[in-house]
């Protein structure tokens, strides 16, 4: 078994249509019936990560983000590439 460090997560509230909510519930239920897992949070996070990288690049925010991380945690600069 591989051990993974626990990530600290925060909640993101979004509004979706009732139809999409029902479809997501059906997809999760069908996945469970097949002993599978459909993790909506993970899928949304992956999507947002791609979009955010594009926005950060277009706004030249990458350097600013690195500086903020260094200010928050001086050890973080040792982990950045």
C-alpha positions in Angstrom: 0.0 0.0 0.0 1.3 3.4 -0.9 1.1 6.1 1.7 0.2 9.7 0.7 0.6 12.8 2.6 -2.9 14.2 3.6 -3.7 17.4 1.7 -5.4 20.2 3.4 -8.6 21.0 1.5 -11.0 23.9 1.6 -14.6 24.0 0.5 -15.6 25.6 -2.8 -19.3 26.3 -3.3 -20.6 26.5 -6.8 -24.1 26.7 -8.3 -25.2 24.1 -10.9 -28.5 23.4 -12.5 -30.9 20.9 -11.0 -30.5 18.7 -14.1 -26.8 18.5 -13.7 -27.1 17.7 -10.0 -29.5 14.8 -10.8 -27.1 13.6 -13.5 -24.1 13.7 -11.1 -26.1 11.8 -8.4 -27.1 9.1 -11.0 -23.4 8.9 -12.1 -22.2 8.4 -8.5 -24.9 5.9 -7.8 -24.1 3.9 -11.0 -20.4 4.0 -10.1 -21.0 2.7 -6.6 -23.2 -0.2 -8.0 -20.2 -1.2 -10.1 -17.8 -0.9 -7.1 -16.2 2.2 -8.8 -15.8 5.8 -7.5 -16.7 9.0 -9.3 -15.0 11.8 -7.4 -16.6 15.1 -8.6 -14.4 17.2 -6.4 -11.2 15.7 -7.9 -12.5 16.2 -11.5 -13.5 19.8 -10.8 -10.1 20.5 -9.1 -8.2 19.1 -12.2 -10.3 21.3 -14.5 -9.8 24.4 -12.4 -6.1 23.8 -12.2 -5.8 23.8 -16.0 -7.9 27.0 -16.3 -6.0 28.7 -13.5 -2.6 28.0 -15.0 -3.7 29.7 -18.2 -5.0 32.7 -16.4 -1.9 33.0 -14.2 0.3 32.8 -17.3 -1.7 35.4 -19.2 -1.6 37.7 -16.2 2.1 37.0 -15.3 1.1 35.9 -11.8 3.5 33.0 -11.5 6.4 35.0 -10.0 4.0 36.8 -7.6 2.6 33.4 -6.5 6.1 32.0 -5.8 6.9 35.1 -3.8 3.8 34.8 -1.7 4.5 31.1 -1.1 8.0 32.0 0.1 6.6 34.6 2.4 4.1 32.2 3.9 6.6 29.3 4.3 10.3 30.0 4.0 11.0 26.3 3.5 8.7 26.1 0.5 11.5 27.6 -1.8 13.5 24.4 -1.3 10.6 22.4 -2.9 10.0 24.6 -5.9 11.5 23.8 -9.3 
